[in-house]
Amino acid sequence: MKQAQIPGMERPEQLDLPEYEEVWTGDYIFENEWQTFRTKKDRSLELRSVAKECQSGRRKIAVKVVDIFGNDTMTIVEVTVGGKA
């Protein structure tokens, strides 16, 4: 017996992609590149992210913290890369 199919529930073509490549576009204001978590047993946090090369000059870095309830806070820090502060 053939099952009825609801219109709009067809299998999307994009699910058949054999591979994909992750590309950082730089087009977003905030691209999540690193995160760390703590637990009841391990209260420590990793405070060093992976290295990322960028051009010399003044840059703004956003640091965002989200608690277990979904409350978030963010601060923006201005830094100078490759030069004197």
Residue pairs with C-beta under 8 A, 6 or more apart in sequence:
24 31
24 33
25 31
29 62
30 62
30 64
33 49
33 50
33 52
34 49
34 50
36 45
36 46
36 47
37 45
38 44
38 45
54 81
55 81
55 82
56 81
56 82
56 83
57 80
57 81
57 82
57 83
58 78
58 79
58 80
58 81
59 78
59 79
59 80
59 81
60 76
60 77
60 78
60 79
61 76
61 77
61 78
61 79
62 74
62 75
62 76
62 77
63 74
63 75
63 76
63 77
64 72
64 73
64 74
65 72
65 73
65 74
66 72
